[in-house]
Amino acid sequence: MNAKQGRPLPTTIPEYLEQLREALRGADPALVQDALYDAEEYLRSELAEQAGRDEAEVIAAVAGSYGAPEEVAEIYRETEVTVNRALRPPRPPKQRSLVGRFFGVAADPYTYGALFYMLLSLATGVFYFTWVVTGISTSGGLLILIIGVPLLLLFLMSVRLLSLVEGRIVEVLLGVRMPRRPLYIQRDKPWLTRIGELFTDGRTWTAMAYMLAMLPLGTAYFSCIVTLLAVSLGLLLTPLASLFGWWDSPGFHLDGLYFALADSWAGALLAFAIGLLLLFATLHLARLVGRCHGWLAKHLLVRNPVV
């Protein structure tokens, strides 16, 4: 009996995983996915090493070494807190003033992670979009042939793999907890059942939708951040243009606002101030985009295993 919950210990791997899933109810879905995958890997390796023993005996022995489901769930929760504290970049002191909060964004490491993600998203968006469109059109067009079915299955599994890779990028750059293990699949189920779950799992299709959406999102992120950085850096360099007379130099021309600001020292200093404010506003925008995109990735790429 499991003394903590007053119910018998599981006698099969699916029962163990189900109790672990229940014990992790309310935890981060990414953590639940990792815990289920690790537990199944350990249980099946133990069962393979002790092939002559009954599954119930192996599970009972594992409960003493690996831990009962509730104990394992508690360990994962505590470890997650410890790891998050160790890996989380040191947060800057909380600023109370409006000015301090505005300029304090430069001290947040995830600001630069979000900035880099916005620049990277154009390349990843093009790749994801191309992969999904090519995969759908090729496998769908070949479904009339025998080779079309395995090709479609390989494509759907590749989408899951790419979603795991994208999750790691999102976690590293945006600071959003994403799965570090593949999606848990009960391996003792028949192949046809597992193939059917591949099609009926909603996250397979939401991950595909995410990859299709990454092209317009990546284009918007890249265009927006490059434009804002170019304008703000151009304004910041206006005093140098005024000092060296670059606006009159051959091959360098400033039109409109740039010329008017660089035409005098007062204007050049005003341009510098505007550029500085615009640069920090751009950092705030990058941080906001990072949080919003992390939320989107969390909801489209991670399936909540707790039902």
C-alpha positions in Angstrom: 0.0 0.0 0.0 1.0 3.6 -0.7 0.9 5.0 2.8 0.8 8.6 1.6 -2.3 8.2 -0.5 -3.8 5.1 1.1 -4.1 3.2 -2.2 -2.2 0.2 -3.4 1.0 0.6 -5.4 0.7 0.1 -9.2 1.4 -3.3 -10.6 1.9 -2.3 -14.3 3.8 0.5 -16.0 0.7 2.2 -17.3 -0.8 2.2 -13.8 2.5 3.7 -12.4 2.5 6.4 -15.1 -1.2 7.2 -14.5 -0.6 7.6 -10.8 2.4 9.8 -11.5 0.4 11.8 -13.9 -2.3 12.3 -11.2 0.3 13.2 -8.6 1.6 15.9 -10.9 -1.8 17.5 -11.5 -1.5 21.2 -11.6 2.3 21.2 -12.4 3.7 22.7 -15.5 2.8 20.6 -18.5 6.4 20.6 -19.7 7.5 19.2 -16.4 4.8 16.5 -16.5 5.9 15.5 -20.0 9.5 15.2 -18.8 8.6 13.3 -15.7 6.4 10.7 -17.6 9.1 10.2 -20.2 11.9 9.7 -17.6 9.7 7.3 -15.5 8.8 5.2 -18.4 12.4 5.0 -19.6 13.5 3.8 -16.2 10.7 1.3 -15.7 11.1 -0.3 -19.0 14.9 -0.6 -18.7 14.4 -2.3 -15.3 11.7 -4.6 -16.8 14.1 -5.5 -19.6 17.0 -6.3 -17.2 14.7 -8.5 -15.1 13.0 -10.3 -17.9 12.3 -13.4 -15.9 10.4 -11.6 -13.1 6.7 -10.7 -13.1 5.9 -7.0 -14.0 4.2 -6.4 -10.7 7.3 -7.6 -8.8 9.5 -5.3 -10.8 7.2 -2.4 -10.2 7.1 -3.1 -6.5 10.9 -3.3 -6.4 11.2 -0.1 -8.4 8.9 1.7 -6.0 11.4 1.1 -3.3 14.4 2.4 -5.3 13.0 4.9 -7.8 10.2 5.8 -5.6 6.4 5.6 -5.5 4.5 7.9 -7.9 3.7 10.5 -5.3 7.3 10.5 -4.0 8.7 10.9 -7.5 6.2 13.7 -8.2 7.3 15.6 -5.1 11.0 15.1 -6.0 10.3 16.5 -9.5 8.5 19.6 -8.1 11.3 20.3 -5.6 14.0 19.7 -8.3 12.2 22.1 -10.7 12.3 24.9 -8.1 15.9 24.3 -7.3 17.0 24.1 -11.0 15.0 27.2 -11.8 16.7 29.1 -9.0 20.1 27.9 -10.1 19.7 28.6 -13.9 17.7 31.7 -13.8 19.8 34.8 -14.5 20.1 37.2 -11.6 17.3 39.6 -11.7 18.2 43.3 -11.5 17.0 45.2 -8.4 13.4 46.1 -8.7 13.1 49.8 -9.6 10.2 51.8 -8.1 10.5 54.9 -10.2 9.2 55.1 -13.8 12.6 56.1 -15.1 14.3 53.3 -13.3 11.8 50.7 -14.7 12.2 52.2 -18.2 16.0 52.0 -18.3 16.2 48.9 -16.1 15.1 46.7 -19.0 18.7 46.7 -20.2 19.7 44.7 -17.2 17.3 41.8 -17.9 19.2 39.0 -19.8 16.0 37.8 -21.4 15.6 41.1 -23.1 18.6 40.3 -25.3 17.4 36.7 -25.7 14.1 38.0 -27.0 15.9 40.5 -29.2 18.0 37.7 -30.7 14.9 35.5 -31.1 13.2 38.2 -33.1 16.2 38.4 -35.4 16.5 34.6 -35.6 12.7 34.0 -36.2 12.9 35.0 -39.9 15.3 32.1 -40.7 13.4 29.6 -38.5 10.1 30.8 -39.8 11.1 30.3 -43.4 12.5 26.8 -42.6 9.4 25.7 -40.6 7.0 27.0 -43.2 8.9 25.3 -46.0 9.1 22.1 -44.2 5.4 21.9 -43.3 4.2 22.9 -46.8 6.6 20.6 -48.5 5.8 17.7 -46.1 2.0 18.1 -46.5 2.1 18.5 -50.3 4.5 15.6 -50.9 3.0 13.1 -48.5 -0.5 14.1 -49.3 0.1 13.8 -53.0 1.7 10.3 -52.6 -1.1 8.9 -50.4 -2.6 7.2 -53.5 0.6 5.1 -53.5 1.9 2.7 -50.8 4.8 4.9 -50.0 2.6 7.9 -49.1 1.4 6.4 -45.8 4.9 5.9 -44.2 6.0 9.2 -45.7 3.1 10.9 -44.0 3.9 9.2 -40.7 7.6 10.3 -40.9 6.5 13.8 -41.6 4.2 14.0 -38.6 6.9 12.6 -36.4 9.4 15.1 -37.8 6.9 17.9 -36.8 7.0 16.6 -33.2 10.8 16.6 -33.3 11.0 20.1 -34.7 8.5 21.3 -32.0 10.9 19.9 -29.4 13.8 21.7 -31.0 11.8 25.0 -31.1 10.9 24.5 -27.5 14.5 24.4 -26.5 15.2 27.6 -28.4 12.2 29.3 -26.8 13.3 28.1 -23.3 16.9 29.3 -23.7 16.1 32.6 -25.3 12.8 33.6 -23.9 12.9 31.9 -20.5 9.7 29.9 -20.8 9.7 26.4 -19.4 9.4 23.9 -22.4 9.7 20.1 -22.6 13.2 18.7 -22.5 12.1 15.2 -23.3 9.9 13.9 -26.2 6.2 13.4 -25.8 5.4 10.4 -23.6 3.9 7.5 -25.6 2.7 4.3 -24.0 5.0 1.8 -25.8 3.1 -1.3 -25.0 0.2 -0.2 -27.1 -0.2 -1.8 -30.6 1.4 0.0 -33.5 -1.9 0.8 -35.1 -3.2 2.4 -31.9 0.0 4.5 -31.6 -0.3 5.6 -35.2 -3.9 6.6 -34.6 -2.9 8.7 -31.6 -0.4 10.5 -33.8 -3.3 11.6 -35.9 -5.8 12.3 -33.1 -3.3 14.2 -30.9 -4.3 17.8 -31.2 -0.8 19.0 -30.4 0.4 17.4 -33.7 -1.8 19.8 -35.6 -1.3 22.8 -33.3 2.5 22.4 -33.7 2.0 22.3 -37.4 -0.1 25.5 -37.2 2.6 27.1 -35.1 5.2 26.4 -37.7 3.1 27.8 -40.5 2.4 30.9 -38.4 6.1 31.4 -37.8 6.7 32.7 -41.3 4.4 35.8 -41.0 5.4 36.2 -37.3 9.1 35.8 -38.1 8.9 38.3 -40.9 7.1 40.8 -38.7 9.5 40.3 -35.8 12.6 40.7 -38.0 11.3 43.7 -40.0 10.1 45.5 -36.8 13.3 45.0 -34.8 15.7 45.7 -37.6 13.8 48.9 -38.5 13.6 50.2 -34.9 17.3 49.3 -34.2 18.4 51.0 -37.4 16.4 54.2 -36.7 17.5 54.4 -33.1 21.1 53.8 -33.9 21.0 56.3 -36.7 19.7 58.9 -34.3 22.3 58.0 -31.7 25.0 58.6 -34.3 23.7 62.0 -35.3 26.2 63.9 -33.1 29.0 62.1 -34.8 27.5 63.0 -38.2 27.3 66.6 -37.0 30.8 66.6 -35.7 32.4 65.2 -38.8 30.0 66.7 -41.3 29.0 63.3 -42.7 25.7 64.6 -44.1 27.7 66.7 -46.6 30.2 63.9 -47.4 30.1 62.1 -50.8 28.2 58.9 -50.5 26.5 59.8 -47.2 23.3 61.7 -47.3 20.7 62.5 -44.7 17.2 63.5 -45.7 14.4 65.1 -43.9 14.5 64.8 -40.1 18.0 63.5 -40.0 19.4 66.5 -42.0 17.4 69.0 -39.9 18.6 67.5 -36.6 22.2 67.1 -37.7 22.4 70.6 -39.0 23.1 72.0 -35.6 24.5 70.8 -32.3 21.2 71.4 -30.5 19.4 69.3 -33.0 22.1 66.6 -32.9 21.8 66.3 -29.1 18.0 66.2 -29.4 18.4 63.4 -32.0 20.7 61.5 -29.6 18.1 61.8 -26.8 15.3 60.6 -29.1 17.5 57.7 -30.3 18.3 56.7 -26.8 14.6 56.7 -25.8 13.7 54.8 -28.9 16.4 52.2 -28.3 15.1 51.4 -24.8 11.6 51.4 -26.1 12.7 48.8 -28.6 14.2 46.7 -25.8 10.8 46.9 -24.0 9.0 45.9 -27.1 11.4 42.9 -27.6 10.8 41.8 -24.0 7.0 42.1 -24.5 7.2 40.1 -27.8 9.3 37.5 -26.1 6.7 37.0 -23.3 3.8 36.9 -25.8 5.5 34.5 -28.1 6.6 32.3 -25.2 2.9 32.1 -24.2 2.0 31.2 -27.7 4.6 28.4 -27.9 3.6 27.1 -24.6 0.0 26.7 -25.7 0.6 25.3 -29.2 3.7 23.1 -28.7 3.1 21.6 -25.2 0.3 19.1 -24.6 -1.1 19.0 -21.0 -0.7 15.4 -20.1 -2.8 15.8 -16.9 -6.4 15.1 -17.7 
